[in-house]
Amino acid sequence: MKKIIIAAIAVLILGGATMFLMLSDNNAIPPDEPNGPTTAGRPIDINFDDVTAIDFTPRMGMAYTITITRDADGEETAALTPGRDGFDYQQVLLMRSATAAVALEHISLLRRNVSPDELTYFGFDEPLMQWTIHANGDQYSFEMGADAGGGDSVYVRAADGTNVYLLPFMSGILFARAEHELRLLRFLPDYASRVDALLSLNYFDIQGSRTPFSLRRMTDDEAEVAPLMAMYQFITPTTMFIESHYLNELLFDPFLGIGFSAVVEDDPEDLAIYGLDDPYVVHVRDIHGWEATLLVGNEHEHGGRYVKLEGFPTVFHDRAGDYSFLDINYTILINRLFWLHEITDIARVEWQFSGDLYIVEYDVTDDDFHATFNGGDISSNNARRLYQNTLLLHIHSRIDDDAMRGEHYGSITLFFRDGNTEELSFYVHTERILNARLNGLDLGLTVSRSGRHGLDDLLNRFDIVQAGDELPN
Protein backbone atom coordinates (compact mmCIF):
# COMPACT_ATOMS: atom_id res chain seq x y z
CA MET A 1 0.00 0.00 0.00
CA LYS A 2 1.34 3.38 -0.94
CA LYS A 3 2.50 5.46 2.03
CA ILE A 4 0.28 8.42 2.84
CA ILE A 5 1.90 11.71 1.99
CA ILE A 6 -0.42 14.63 2.40
CA ALA A 7 0.61 17.15 -0.15
CA ALA A 8 -2.72 18.78 0.60
CA ILE A 9 -1.88 20.09 4.04
CA ALA A 10 -3.17 23.53 3.07
CA VAL A 11 -6.52 21.94 2.28
CA LEU A 12 -6.56 20.37 5.72
CA ILE A 13 -5.88 23.72 7.28
CA LEU A 14 -8.95 25.13 5.59
CA GLY A 15 -10.98 22.22 6.90
CA GLY A 16 -11.37 20.38 3.59
CA ALA A 17 -10.93 16.66 2.99
CA THR A 18 -7.74 15.35 1.41
CA MET A 19 -9.66 13.63 -1.33
CA PHE A 20 -10.83 16.92 -2.80
CA LEU A 21 -7.31 18.02 -3.58
CA MET A 22 -7.63 15.76 -6.58
CA LEU A 23 -10.78 17.36 -7.94
CA SER A 24 -9.03 19.92 -10.09
CA ASP A 25 -7.18 17.16 -11.94
CA ASN A 26 -10.34 15.83 -13.63
CA ASN A 27 -12.61 18.78 -14.31
CA ALA A 28 -13.14 18.37 -18.05
CA ILE A 29 -16.69 19.29 -19.09
CA PRO A 30 -18.47 16.42 -20.85
CA PRO A 31 -19.94 17.09 -24.27
CA ASP A 32 -23.55 18.16 -24.67
CA GLU A 33 -23.97 18.82 -20.96
CA PRO A 34 -27.46 20.22 -20.26
CA ASN A 35 -27.90 23.70 -18.87
CA GLY A 36 -28.55 22.45 -15.33
CA PRO A 37 -29.40 19.38 -13.29
CA THR A 38 -32.84 17.89 -13.10
CA THR A 39 -34.47 17.48 -9.71
CA ALA A 40 -35.88 14.02 -10.28
CA GLY A 41 -34.30 10.83 -9.11
CA ARG A 42 -31.65 9.56 -6.69
CA PRO A 43 -29.18 6.70 -7.12
CA ILE A 44 -30.99 4.74 -4.40
CA ASP A 45 -32.99 5.28 -1.23
CA ILE A 46 -31.62 3.39 1.78
CA ASN A 47 -32.71 3.64 5.39
CA PHE A 48 -29.59 4.12 7.53
CA ASP A 49 -31.13 1.94 10.24
CA ASP A 50 -30.67 -1.00 7.85
CA VAL A 51 -26.99 -0.28 7.13
CA THR A 52 -24.45 -2.64 8.71
CA ALA A 53 -21.22 -1.59 6.99
CA ILE A 54 -19.77 0.64 4.30
CA ASP A 55 -16.59 -0.16 2.36
CA PHE A 56 -14.59 2.92 1.32
CA THR A 57 -11.84 2.89 -1.31
CA PRO A 58 -10.33 6.36 -1.66
CA ARG A 59 -7.94 7.15 -4.48
CA MET A 60 -5.38 8.21 -1.86
CA GLY A 61 -4.43 5.92 0.98
CA MET A 62 -5.71 2.61 2.21
CA ALA A 63 -9.17 1.11 1.75
CA TYR A 64 -11.20 0.69 4.92
CA THR A 65 -14.59 -0.38 6.21
CA ILE A 66 -16.81 1.41 8.71
CA THR A 67 -18.99 -1.14 10.53
CA ILE A 68 -22.15 -0.06 12.34
CA THR A 69 -23.37 -1.99 15.37
CA ARG A 70 -26.54 -1.35 17.38
CA ASP A 71 -27.29 -2.42 20.93
CA ALA A 72 -30.66 -3.44 22.33
CA ASP A 73 -31.60 0.19 22.86
CA GLY A 74 -30.74 1.10 19.28
CA GLU A 75 -27.58 2.96 20.27
CA GLU A 76 -25.26 3.02 17.25
CA THR A 77 -21.50 2.55 17.39
CA ALA A 78 -19.06 2.79 14.48
CA ALA A 79 -15.70 1.06 14.08
CA LEU A 80 -13.06 1.27 11.36
CA THR A 81 -11.15 -1.72 10.01
CA PRO A 82 -8.39 -2.33 9.22
CA GLY A 83 -7.05 0.45 11.43
CA ARG A 84 -3.55 1.84 11.58
CA ASP A 85 -1.62 0.38 14.52
CA GLY A 86 -1.33 2.77 17.43
CA PHE A 87 -4.39 4.85 16.57
CA ASP A 88 -7.96 5.05 17.74
CA TYR A 89 -10.59 6.61 15.51
CA GLN A 90 -13.00 9.46 16.09
CA GLN A 91 -16.45 8.05 16.72
CA VAL A 92 -18.17 11.27 15.65
CA LEU A 93 -16.35 11.40 12.31
CA LEU A 94 -16.95 7.70 11.63
CA MET A 95 -20.70 8.12 12.12
CA ARG A 96 -20.72 11.34 10.11
CA SER A 97 -18.92 9.66 7.20
CA ALA A 98 -21.21 6.66 7.26
CA THR A 99 -24.46 8.62 7.41
CA ALA A 100 -23.31 11.11 4.74
CA ALA A 101 -22.30 8.32 2.36
CA VAL A 102 -25.83 6.91 2.64
CA ALA A 103 -27.79 10.17 2.71
CA LEU A 104 -26.06 11.89 -0.24
CA GLU A 105 -27.82 15.08 0.78
CA HIS A 106 -29.05 17.40 -1.98
CA ILE A 107 -27.93 15.05 -4.74
CA SER A 108 -29.67 15.62 -8.07
CA LEU A 109 -29.85 13.84 -11.40
CA LEU A 110 -27.75 15.48 -14.11
CA ARG A 111 -27.99 13.12 -17.13
CA ARG A 112 -29.55 9.77 -17.89
CA ASN A 113 -28.11 6.96 -19.96
CA VAL A 114 -24.61 8.33 -20.40
CA SER A 115 -22.65 6.15 -22.81
CA PRO A 116 -19.56 4.30 -21.54
CA ASP A 117 -17.36 6.45 -23.78
CA GLU A 118 -18.56 9.62 -22.07
CA LEU A 119 -17.94 8.41 -18.49
CA THR A 120 -14.28 9.34 -18.75
CA TYR A 121 -15.25 13.00 -19.06
CA PHE A 122 -16.95 12.75 -15.66
CA GLY A 123 -13.82 11.31 -14.07
CA PHE A 124 -15.21 7.83 -13.40
CA ASP A 125 -12.16 6.17 -14.98
CA GLU A 126 -10.19 7.27 -11.89
CA PRO A 127 -12.80 7.89 -9.21
CA LEU A 128 -11.90 9.93 -6.16
CA MET A 129 -13.85 7.59 -3.94
CA GLN A 130 -15.66 4.29 -4.32
CA TRP A 131 -17.97 3.04 -1.59
CA THR A 132 -20.22 0.04 -1.10
CA ILE A 133 -23.13 0.10 1.33
CA HIS A 134 -24.17 -3.16 3.00
CA ALA A 135 -27.85 -3.13 4.05
CA ASN A 136 -30.41 -5.90 4.52
CA GLY A 137 -28.00 -8.41 3.01
CA ASP A 138 -27.68 -6.40 -0.21
CA GLN A 139 -24.83 -4.27 -1.54
CA TYR A 140 -25.06 -0.89 -3.24
CA SER A 141 -21.90 0.51 -4.83
CA PHE A 142 -21.15 4.09 -5.91
CA GLU A 143 -18.36 6.14 -7.38
CA MET A 144 -17.37 9.79 -7.04
CA GLY A 145 -15.93 11.29 -10.20
CA ALA A 146 -14.44 14.69 -10.99
CA ASP A 147 -15.23 18.25 -10.02
CA ALA A 148 -18.29 19.36 -11.94
CA GLY A 149 -16.69 22.73 -12.62
CA GLY A 150 -16.88 25.75 -10.37
CA GLY A 151 -15.77 23.80 -7.33
CA ASP A 152 -19.24 23.52 -5.78
CA SER A 153 -20.19 19.94 -6.73
CA VAL A 154 -18.85 16.58 -7.92
CA TYR A 155 -20.14 13.87 -10.22
CA VAL A 156 -21.56 10.69 -8.67
CA ARG A 157 -23.03 7.50 -10.14
CA ALA A 158 -24.04 4.05 -9.06
CA ALA A 159 -21.20 1.69 -9.93
CA ASP A 160 -21.64 0.42 -13.48
CA GLY A 161 -24.66 2.70 -13.80
CA THR A 162 -25.35 5.05 -16.70
CA ASN A 163 -27.02 7.90 -14.82
CA VAL A 164 -24.80 10.76 -13.63
CA TYR A 165 -25.68 12.84 -10.58
CA LEU A 166 -24.44 16.07 -9.05
CA LEU A 167 -23.51 16.00 -5.37
CA PRO A 168 -22.77 19.32 -3.63
CA PHE A 169 -19.18 19.63 -2.54
CA MET A 170 -20.22 20.22 1.08
CA SER A 171 -22.16 16.94 1.09
CA GLY A 172 -19.33 14.98 -0.49
CA ILE A 173 -16.65 16.32 1.83
CA LEU A 174 -18.45 14.76 4.79
CA PHE A 175 -17.49 11.24 3.70
CA ALA A 176 -14.81 11.55 1.01
CA ARG A 177 -12.08 11.09 3.62
CA ALA A 178 -8.80 9.26 3.64
CA GLU A 179 -8.31 6.85 6.53
CA HIS A 180 -5.81 9.11 8.26
CA GLU A 181 -8.38 11.91 8.48
CA LEU A 182 -10.56 9.72 10.69
CA ARG A 183 -7.88 8.99 13.25
CA LEU A 184 -8.12 10.29 16.77
CA LEU A 185 -5.04 12.49 17.03
CA ARG A 186 -4.02 13.00 20.62
CA PHE A 187 -0.74 13.76 22.33
CA LEU A 188 -1.55 14.60 25.94
CA PRO A 189 -3.69 12.30 28.08
CA ASP A 190 -7.29 13.31 28.70
CA TYR A 191 -6.79 15.27 31.89
CA ALA A 192 -9.99 16.39 33.59
CA SER A 193 -8.88 20.03 33.57
CA ARG A 194 -5.88 22.31 33.30
CA VAL A 195 -5.45 22.10 37.07
CA ASP A 196 -5.50 18.31 36.89
CA ALA A 197 -2.82 18.44 34.19
CA LEU A 198 -0.64 20.76 36.27
CA LEU A 199 -0.99 18.49 39.29
CA SER A 200 -0.19 15.41 37.19
CA LEU A 201 2.85 16.45 35.12
CA ASN A 202 5.98 15.82 37.15
CA TYR A 203 8.99 15.68 34.81
CA PHE A 204 10.25 17.65 31.81
CA ASP A 205 13.50 17.28 29.90
CA ILE A 206 14.10 19.61 26.95
CA GLN A 207 17.11 19.03 24.71
CA GLY A 208 18.26 20.58 21.46
CA SER A 209 17.63 24.16 22.54
CA ARG A 210 20.31 26.72 23.33
CA THR A 211 19.81 26.15 27.05
CA PRO A 212 18.70 22.53 27.62
CA PHE A 213 17.32 21.70 31.04
CA SER A 214 15.48 19.11 33.10
CA LEU A 215 13.06 19.70 35.95
CA ARG A 216 10.93 17.60 38.23
CA ARG A 217 8.14 18.05 40.69
CA MET A 218 9.31 17.57 44.26
CA THR A 219 7.70 15.12 46.65
CA ASP A 220 5.56 16.49 49.45
CA ASP A 221 8.34 15.78 51.94
CA GLU A 222 10.88 17.63 49.81
CA ALA A 223 8.56 20.59 49.31
CA GLU A 224 7.99 20.74 53.07
CA VAL A 225 11.69 21.47 53.77
CA ALA A 226 12.31 23.60 50.69
CA PRO A 227 13.41 27.18 51.45
CA LEU A 228 10.13 28.61 50.20
CA MET A 229 6.85 27.61 48.63
CA ALA A 230 8.18 25.75 45.60
CA MET A 231 6.78 22.72 43.80
CA TYR A 232 9.37 22.16 41.06
CA GLN A 233 13.13 21.95 40.99
CA PHE A 234 15.70 22.00 38.20
CA ILE A 235 17.89 18.91 38.21
CA THR A 236 20.05 19.83 35.18
CA PRO A 237 22.14 21.77 34.37
CA THR A 238 21.91 22.85 38.01
CA THR A 239 19.81 22.01 41.03
CA MET A 240 17.68 25.04 41.87
CA PHE A 241 14.13 25.76 42.91
CA ILE A 242 11.74 27.20 40.33
CA GLU A 243 9.47 30.22 40.38
CA SER A 244 6.02 28.70 39.92
CA HIS A 245 4.43 31.74 38.24
CA TYR A 246 7.01 31.92 35.46
CA LEU A 247 6.99 28.16 35.09
CA ASN A 248 3.24 28.19 34.42
CA GLU A 249 3.42 31.16 32.08
CA LEU A 250 6.49 30.18 30.05
CA LEU A 251 6.40 26.38 30.06
CA PHE A 252 3.18 24.76 31.22
CA ASP A 253 0.65 27.01 29.48
CA PRO A 254 2.32 26.68 26.03
CA PHE A 255 2.99 22.97 26.53
CA LEU A 256 -0.61 22.15 27.41
CA GLY A 257 -1.72 23.69 24.11
CA ILE A 258 0.30 21.45 21.82
CA GLY A 259 -1.10 18.44 19.99
CA PHE A 260 -1.50 16.78 16.60
CA SER A 261 -3.64 18.56 13.99
CA ALA A 262 -3.11 16.26 11.02
CA VAL A 263 -1.12 13.31 9.74
CA VAL A 264 1.60 14.34 7.32
CA GLU A 265 3.24 11.03 6.49
CA ASP A 266 3.24 7.46 7.74
CA ASP A 267 6.50 5.51 7.68
CA PRO A 268 8.63 8.47 6.53
CA GLU A 269 11.84 7.61 4.69
CA ASP A 270 13.44 11.06 4.99
CA LEU A 271 12.97 12.89 8.28
CA ALA A 272 15.31 15.65 7.19
CA ILE A 273 12.64 17.30 5.04
CA TYR A 274 10.70 17.94 8.24
CA GLY A 275 13.69 18.92 10.37
CA LEU A 276 13.15 15.76 12.40
CA ASP A 277 16.61 14.33 11.72
CA ASP A 278 18.01 16.76 14.31
CA PRO A 279 14.97 17.77 16.34
CA TYR A 280 14.24 19.36 19.66
CA VAL A 281 13.58 16.50 22.08
CA VAL A 282 10.96 16.94 24.79
CA HIS A 283 10.65 14.08 27.27
CA VAL A 284 7.73 14.33 29.68
CA ARG A 285 5.95 12.10 32.16
CA ASP A 286 3.20 12.34 34.76
CA ILE A 287 2.35 10.79 38.11
CA HIS A 288 -0.07 8.31 36.49
CA GLY A 289 2.64 6.52 34.51
CA TRP A 290 2.14 8.25 31.16
CA GLU A 291 5.42 9.02 29.44
CA ALA A 292 6.26 10.34 25.99
CA THR A 293 9.17 11.74 24.00
CA LEU A 294 8.10 14.36 21.47
CA LEU A 295 10.40 15.23 18.58
CA VAL A 296 9.86 18.76 17.28
CA GLY A 297 11.05 19.68 13.80
CA ASN A 298 10.84 22.64 11.45
CA GLU A 299 8.19 25.30 11.38
CA HIS A 300 5.49 24.63 8.80
CA GLU A 301 4.89 27.15 6.03
CA HIS A 302 1.30 27.58 7.20
CA GLY A 303 2.25 27.90 10.87
CA GLY A 304 2.93 25.39 13.58
CA ARG A 305 5.52 22.64 13.55
CA TYR A 306 6.25 19.18 12.25
CA VAL A 307 6.27 16.79 15.20
CA LYS A 308 6.75 13.10 15.80
CA LEU A 309 6.64 10.73 18.75
CA GLU A 310 9.89 8.90 19.30
CA GLY A 311 9.49 5.27 18.25
CA PHE A 312 6.21 5.95 16.42
CA PRO A 313 6.34 5.90 12.58
CA THR A 314 4.14 8.90 11.80
CA VAL A 315 4.92 12.58 11.19
CA PHE A 316 2.26 15.01 12.36
CA HIS A 317 1.54 18.67 11.83
CA ASP A 318 0.67 20.71 14.90
CA ARG A 319 -0.72 23.91 13.49
CA ALA A 320 -1.87 25.49 16.78
CA GLY A 321 0.84 24.63 19.30
CA ASP A 322 3.00 27.32 20.92
CA TYR A 323 6.56 26.04 20.98
CA SER A 324 8.14 29.13 22.49
CA PHE A 325 9.04 27.05 25.55
CA LEU A 326 11.75 25.31 23.53
CA ASP A 327 14.00 28.35 23.80
CA ILE A 328 13.39 29.26 27.42
CA ASN A 329 16.55 30.32 29.18
CA TYR A 330 16.11 28.25 32.31
CA THR A 331 17.84 30.90 34.45
CA ILE A 332 14.77 33.17 34.25
CA LEU A 333 12.70 30.41 35.87
CA ILE A 334 14.92 30.08 38.92
CA ASN A 335 13.29 31.18 42.16
CA ARG A 336 16.03 33.08 43.96
CA LEU A 337 14.22 33.72 47.25
CA PHE A 338 15.16 31.78 50.38
CA TRP A 339 11.83 32.23 52.12
CA LEU A 340 8.51 33.99 51.87
CA HIS A 341 6.13 34.84 54.76
CA GLU A 342 3.39 37.41 55.35
CA ILE A 343 4.46 40.17 57.73
CA THR A 344 1.16 39.78 59.60
CA ASP A 345 2.37 36.33 60.70
CA ILE A 346 5.61 37.72 62.19
CA ALA A 347 6.10 38.67 65.86
CA ARG A 348 9.85 39.40 65.84
CA VAL A 349 12.90 39.26 63.59
CA GLU A 350 16.48 39.01 64.90
CA TRP A 351 19.56 39.74 62.79
CA GLN A 352 22.79 38.65 64.52
CA PHE A 353 26.13 39.28 62.79
CA SER A 354 29.69 39.89 64.07
CA GLY A 355 28.51 40.36 67.63
CA ASP A 356 25.78 42.85 66.67
CA LEU A 357 22.16 42.02 67.36
CA TYR A 358 19.27 43.88 65.74
CA ILE A 359 15.71 43.14 66.82
CA VAL A 360 12.48 44.43 65.34
CA GLU A 361 9.25 43.60 67.16
CA TYR A 362 6.23 43.55 64.85
CA ASP A 363 2.56 44.02 65.71
CA VAL A 364 0.94 44.14 62.30
CA THR A 365 -2.67 43.51 61.33
CA ASP A 366 -4.68 44.33 58.25
CA ASP A 367 -5.76 47.56 59.92
CA ASP A 368 -2.76 48.61 62.01
CA PHE A 369 1.07 48.62 61.84
CA HIS A 370 3.33 49.03 64.86
CA ALA A 371 6.97 48.06 65.35
CA THR A 372 9.99 48.76 67.59
CA PHE A 373 13.71 48.59 66.83
CA ASN A 374 15.95 47.31 69.69
CA GLY A 375 13.26 48.51 72.08
CA GLY A 376 12.95 52.00 70.57
CA ASP A 377 10.82 53.71 67.98
CA ILE A 378 11.06 52.89 64.30
CA SER A 379 8.94 54.24 61.49
CA SER A 380 6.50 51.88 59.81
CA ASN A 381 8.32 52.45 56.51
CA ASN A 382 11.71 51.44 57.94
CA ALA A 383 10.28 48.44 59.78
CA ARG A 384 8.47 47.28 56.67
CA ARG A 385 11.48 47.81 54.38
CA LEU A 386 13.86 45.94 56.69
CA TYR A 387 11.52 42.98 56.54
CA GLN A 388 11.10 43.25 52.79
CA ASN A 389 14.86 43.37 52.22
CA THR A 390 15.27 40.35 54.45
CA LEU A 391 12.87 38.38 52.27
CA LEU A 392 14.62 39.63 49.13
CA LEU A 393 17.93 38.00 49.99
CA HIS A 394 18.68 36.12 46.77
CA ILE A 395 20.01 32.65 46.24
CA HIS A 396 23.29 33.21 44.41
CA SER A 397 24.29 29.71 43.37
CA ARG A 398 24.57 26.11 44.46
CA ILE A 399 27.65 24.36 45.84
CA ASP A 400 28.48 20.67 45.81
CA ASP A 401 27.59 18.58 48.81
CA ASP A 402 31.27 17.78 49.45
CA ALA A 403 32.47 21.39 49.12
CA MET A 404 34.20 22.90 52.15
CA ARG A 405 32.06 24.89 54.60
CA GLY A 406 33.72 27.54 56.73
CA GLU A 407 32.99 29.11 60.09
CA HIS A 408 29.64 30.53 61.20
CA TYR A 409 29.14 34.10 59.95
CA GLY A 410 25.73 35.07 61.31
CA SER A 411 22.01 34.32 61.27
CA ILE A 412 18.52 35.74 60.77
CA THR A 413 15.68 34.31 62.83
CA LEU A 414 11.96 34.79 62.23
CA PHE A 415 9.66 34.40 65.24
CA PHE A 416 6.07 33.75 64.28
CA ARG A 417 2.94 34.69 66.17
CA ASP A 418 2.04 31.01 66.49
CA GLY A 419 5.28 30.26 68.35
CA ASN A 420 7.21 28.68 65.46
CA THR A 421 10.61 29.93 64.29
CA GLU A 422 12.72 29.78 61.15
CA GLU A 423 16.43 30.47 61.06
CA LEU A 424 18.56 31.30 58.04
CA SER A 425 22.17 30.90 59.07
CA PHE A 426 25.31 31.72 57.08
CA TYR A 427 28.72 30.07 56.89
CA VAL A 428 31.81 31.26 55.06
CA HIS A 429 32.38 29.57 51.73
CA THR A 430 34.63 32.09 49.99
CA GLU A 431 35.50 35.70 50.67
CA ARG A 432 32.43 36.88 48.77
CA ILE A 433 30.09 33.89 48.99
CA LEU A 434 28.33 32.49 52.06
CA ASN A 435 26.74 29.07 52.44
CA ALA A 436 23.14 29.53 53.62
CA ARG A 437 21.32 26.96 55.74
CA LEU A 438 17.63 26.96 56.56
CA ASN A 439 16.68 25.63 59.99
CA GLY A 440 20.03 23.87 60.21
CA LEU A 441 19.50 22.04 56.89
CA ASP A 442 22.32 22.53 54.41
CA LEU A 443 20.68 22.69 50.99
CA GLY A 444 23.92 23.59 49.24
CA LEU A 445 22.70 27.12 48.48
CA THR A 446 24.72 30.29 48.70
CA VAL A 447 24.13 34.00 49.13
CA SER A 448 26.43 36.73 47.88
CA ARG A 449 27.77 39.29 50.32
CA SER A 450 27.77 42.02 47.68
CA GLY A 451 25.16 43.21 45.21
CA ARG A 452 21.68 44.60 45.46
CA HIS A 453 20.18 41.49 47.02
CA GLY A 454 23.30 40.46 48.93
CA LEU A 455 23.78 40.26 52.68
CA ASP A 456 25.98 43.36 53.00
CA ASP A 457 23.28 45.45 51.35
CA LEU A 458 20.84 44.33 54.03
CA LEU A 459 23.24 44.89 56.94
CA ASN A 460 24.19 48.37 55.72
CA ARG A 461 20.56 49.39 56.13
CA PHE A 462 20.83 49.11 59.90
CA ASP A 463 23.35 51.96 59.87
CA ILE A 464 20.74 54.10 58.11
CA VAL A 465 18.07 53.18 60.65
CA GLN A 466 20.38 53.85 63.63
CA ALA A 467 21.23 57.25 62.16
CA GLY A 468 17.54 58.12 62.21
CA ASP A 469 17.27 58.32 58.43
CA GLU A 470 14.61 56.84 56.16
CA LEU A 471 15.43 53.73 54.16
CA PRO A 472 15.08 53.97 50.38
CA ASN A 473 12.22 52.00 48.90
TAVEN-V605965 format. One record per helix or strand. SS is the DSSP state (alpha for helix, beta for strand). FROM is the first residue (numbers start at 1). TO is the last residue. Records with the same first field share a line. If there is no record, write none. Layout:
BEGIN
SS = FROM-TO, FROM-TO
END
This chain:
BEGIN
beta = 5-5, 51-58, 64-70, 76-81, 88-89, 108-111, 129-135, 138-147, 153-158, 164-168, 183-184, 201-207, 213-217, 232-236, 240-242, 262-266, 280-286, 291-299, 305-309, 314-318, 334-334, 337-337, 346-353, 356-364, 369-373, 376-377, 394-394, 397-398, 408-416, 421-428, 433-438, 441-448
alpha = 9-13, 18-26, 48-50, 91-103, 116-122, 124-126, 169-172, 179-182, 194-200, 220-225, 244-256, 271-274, 324-327, 330-333, 343-345, 380-391, 455-466
END
